[in-house]
Amino acid sequence: MSILQDSSVLITGGTGSFGRKCAEYLLRHAPPRRLVIFSRDEQKHVTMARRDFPQARFPQIRYFVGDVRDPARLRRALQGIDYVIHAAAMKHVDVAEYNPTECIRTNIGGAENLIEACLDTGVRRLVALSTDKAAAPVNLYGATKLCSDKLFVAANSLAGIGGTRFAVVRYGNVLGSNGSVVPFFQSEAHKGVLPITSPEMTRFIITLEQGVRFVLESFERMHGGEVFVPKIPSTTVLDIAKAVAPSCSTKIIGIRPGEKLHECMIPADEARQTLEFDDHYVIQPTLRYWTKQPPKYVETGRVCEEGFTYSSDSNRDWLSVGQLRELIARHCPAVDSTSVSRAA
């Protein structure tokens, strides 16, 4: 991550759980000269500035209230910025299904605005956060993120040789993130019964710090147009319930609209351009108009077999209930039962 040290970095969605952890990690391991937190949530800016990163201790941080839907505000915020981490998104599947145009305006329109602003202001590199739901999507959220991913890959052609480089990181469910199943189960445990969508349902699991580290490492790896996918373990929703509240019984409520039984991060059609490395995969762009030479990593990556898929149900790496319990104890402090209202 030395590329980020002493540079100017901007994080969109910077007051969210990822943005806060990313800021903390950057300041500890590769302190930037200037760190801009870009978010539309004024109250979260205030909380972050007072509680997490007070100005007296972290004078390099700037809190910039703005929305990725606003191209003029983005251009202003990106003045003098070297590197951008794009974490702003509408991400709740059910909310996106009920408010489709709002999700499209943020996830697709916001990506387009950010690309144009980066090109106009001379940003060096951008890494955008994606999701496993963007691979063969079945809900609107996944479809908007797939479209966003395609925009960022194609933006390298707009930038041309020597211009801004754009890449994408795609990973699975973040353990304990806002709205996810662990805090929901924690909030429901006092009732003695946990609602389970399906005992067969599987998911990829990554901790917030692992996700942050992978995103920041991608700045070093990228040449433009890649989709980086970390190798991470799988688990079942039933095992998560056992790890959170082993004394609770479970009630099967069925899969909700827009959900998959299993998540996939690399479908077979994308495997044709995927290279495997020890701890991650790289989905290469089908065309590279912005460079004359392929990246050096092409020489060391292993070509995936025809028909290969990277799916949560066929994963080689699985978490046991005991391992899940240890991760939850470290990364997911118990939540107030009144603070979570979604079903799992």
MITI-508277 format. One record per residue (C-alpha): x, y, z. Coordinates in steps of 0.05 Angstrom, whole numbers, padded with zeros to 5 digits, always signed. Example, Ala and Ser with C-alpha at 12.3 -4.5 7.8 and 13.67 -1.06 7.14 Angstrom:
BEGIN
+00246-00090+00156;+00273-00021+00143;
END
This chain:
BEGIN
+00000+00000+00000;+00061+00046-00005;+00029+00076-00068;-00023+00110-00023;+00024+00137+00030;+00034+00213+00028;-00017+00219-00028;-00087+00250-00030;-00142+00198-00022;-00218+00206-00026;-00269+00155-00002;-00340+00161-00028;-00390+00134+00022;-00335+00149+00071;-00379+00153+00133;-00405+00082+00124;-00377+00020+00159;-00328+00007+00103;-00306+00080+00097;-00293+00086+00172;-00252+00022+00174;-00215+00042+00110;-00197+00109+00140;-00172+00076+00204;-00131+00025+00165;-00100+00077+00119;-00081+00123+00176;-00047+00065+00211;-00011+00031+00154;-00002+00081+00097;-00020+00151+00123;-00041+00196+00065;-00022+00269+00061;-00096+00286+00055;-00157+00241+00066;-00224+00266+00042;-00287+00233+00070;-00343+00243+00019;-00414+00226+00041;-00484+00255+00038;-00499+00239+00111;-00485+00301+00152;-00498+00268+00219;-00449+00212+00205;-00397+00265+00187;-00407+00298+00254;-00403+00231+00292;-00341+00209+00254;-00306+00276+00265;-00322+00278+00340;-00316+00205+00360;-00270+00169+00311;-00222+00220+00280;-00222+00287+00317;-00189+00343+00278;-00137+00355+00332;-00108+00286+00323;-00121+00277+00249;-00111+00344+00215;-00103+00311+00147;-00176+00290+00145;-00228+00332+00108;-00303+00319+00115;-00338+00335+00050;-00414+00332+00049;-00437+00312-00021;-00475+00262-00063;-00447+00221-00120;-00510+00242-00158;-00483+00313-00160;-00428+00318-00214;-00408+00389-00197;-00398+00372-00124;-00357+00311-00143;-00311+00353-00187;-00300+00402-00131;-00285+00347-00081;-00236+00313-00128;-00191+00373-00139;-00120+00351-00123;-00140+00279-00108;-00093+00223-00130;-00133+00160-00111;-00207+00146-00102;-00241+00089-00065;-00313+00085-00087;-00356+00055-00032;-00420+00097-00040;-00481+00056-00059;-00552+00037-00044;-00541-00035-00023;-00604-00063+00011;-00638-00111-00036;-00709-00100-00011;-00702-00024-00010;-00675-00025-00082;-00733-00068-00105;-00784-00019-00077;-00745+00044-00098;-00714+00023-00165;-00702+00091-00195;-00667+00116-00132;-00620+00056-00134;-00606+00067-00208;-00591+00141-00198;-00541+00127-00142;-00508+00062-00165;-00507+00074-00240;-00514+00149-00247;-00466+00160-00190;-00414+00116-00222;-00420+00154-00287;-00413+00221-00251;-00352+00196-00213;-00319+00171-00276;-00328+00238-00312;-00304+00277-00251;-00241+00233-00244;-00225+00243-00317;-00236+00318-00312;-00193+00327-00249;-00135+00280-00267;-00145+00227-00213;-00092+00173-00221;-00129+00110-00199;-00198+00089-00174;-00220+00024-00143;-00295+00012-00139;-00328-00035-00090;-00376-00085-00122;-00413-00146-00095;-00423-00220-00108;-00494-00201-00127;-00467-00168-00190;-00449-00237-00218;-00509-00264-00257;-00555-00216-00219;-00627-00234-00200;-00645-00170-00164;-00642-00096-00181;-00585-00081-00133;-00541-00134-00166;-00561-00109-00235;-00542-00038-00219;-00475-00060-00191;-00461-00102-00253;-00476-00041-00296;-00432+00002-00251;-00375-00049-00258;-00381-00047-00334;-00378+00029-00333;-00314+00029-00291;-00280-00023-00336;-00299+00015-00399;-00276+00081-00369;-00204+00060-00380;-00217+00067-00455;-00244+00137-00445;-00182+00155-00406;-00135+00128-00459;-00061+00114-00452;-00033+00148-00391;-00101+00169-00364;-00139+00151-00301;-00140+00076-00287;-00203+00044-00261;-00212-00025-00229;-00265-00062-00189;-00264-00106-00127;-00319-00159-00120;-00328-00196-00054;-00382-00229-00011;-00420-00213+00052;-00383-00171+00103;-00388-00203+00171;-00429-00159+00218;-00440-00102+00169;-00501-00058+00176;-00565-00096+00156;-00530-00163+00152;-00552-00229+00184;-00505-00231+00245;-00530-00167+00278;-00601-00189+00261;-00592-00257+00295;-00560-00222+00355;-00620-00177+00362;-00669-00235+00356;-00634-00284+00402;-00672-00262+00464;-00736-00289+00432;-00709-00360+00430;-00726-00371+00357;-00686-00347+00296;-00719-00341+00228;-00679-00377+00173;-00692-00367+00099;-00666-00436+00081;-00620-00485+00118;-00584-00499+00052;-00570-00426+00037;-00495-00411+00031;-00456-00346+00031;-00385-00322+00023;-00359-00288+00086;-00305-00235+00093;-00288-00191+00152;-00289-00116+00145;-00214-00109+00155;-00200-00164+00103;-00244-00127+00054;-00209-00061+00067;-00140-00092+00060;-00159-00126-00005;-00186-00062-00035;-00123-00023-00016;-00077-00078-00042;-00114-00075-00109;-00086-00005-00121;-00017-00037-00125;-00040-00096-00169;-00084-00059-00219;-00067-00040-00290;-00137-00019-00308;-00201-00056-00324;-00193-00114-00276;-00246-00143-00229;-00208-00170-00168;-00241-00226-00129;-00211-00250-00062;-00210-00323-00042;-00254-00325+00020;-00291-00380+00058;-00364-00401+00054;-00414-00417+00107;-00488-00434+00113;-00539-00386+00143;-00558-00443+00190;-00487-00448+00217;-00486-00373+00228;-00549-00380+00270;-00516-00436+00310;-00454-00394+00321;-00493-00333+00344;-00544-00367+00388;-00533-00442+00398;-00590-00447+00448;-00642-00418+00400;-00687-00460+00355;-00698-00440+00282;-00758-00427+00239;-00755-00434+00163;-00789-00374+00130;-00767-00384+00057;-00724-00345+00010;-00743-00273+00001;-00755-00239-00067;-00689-00222-00101;-00647-00272-00061;-00606-00330-00086;-00597-00396-00051;-00522-00393-00066;-00479-00334-00085;-00430-00334-00144;-00371-00287-00153;-00345-00316-00219;-00396-00347-00266;-00373-00395-00320;-00377-00342-00375;-00329-00297-00338;-00282-00354-00321;-00256-00352-00393;-00219-00288-00378;-00202-00304-00305;-00133-00317-00277;-00122-00352-00210;-00070-00332-00159;-00055-00359-00090;-00104-00314-00052;-00147-00282-00106;-00174-00283-00177;-00169-00230-00231;-00224-00224-00283;-00188-00190-00340;-00222-00141-00387;-00240-00171-00454;-00207-00112-00490;-00150-00066-00470;-00151-00005-00514;-00114+00037-00462;-00049-00003-00461;-00002-00033-00512;+00025-00089-00467;-00012-00139-00422;+00003-00134-00347;+00062-00175-00321;+00016-00214-00275;-00012-00249-00337;+00053-00289-00339;+00044-00317-00268;-00031-00327-00264;-00063-00394-00276;-00117-00397-00329;-00183-00424-00301;-00211-00487-00330;-00269-00484-00380;-00334-00483-00341;-00302-00461-00276;-00346-00423-00227;-00330-00392-00160;-00394-00404-00120;-00409-00405-00046;-00437-00476-00049;-00378-00507-00087;-00324-00469-00050;-00264-00509-00024;-00258-00466+00039;-00311-00471+00093;-00319-00441+00162;-00339-00487+00219;-00389-00464+00272;-00331-00456+00320;-00291-00413+00272;-00353-00371+00259;-00363-00361+00333;-00291-00337+00341;-00298-00288+00283;-00364-00262+00309;-00335-00251+00378;-00277-00210+00348;-00314-00171+00295;-00388-00167+00314;-00404-00137+00381;-00475-00152+00404;-00528-00102+00381;-00590-00073+00414;-00651-00114+00394;-00689-00050+00376;-00638-00027+00325;-00649-00080+00273;-00715-00092+00238;-00701-00135+00178;-00713-00210+00169;-00658-00259+00154;
END
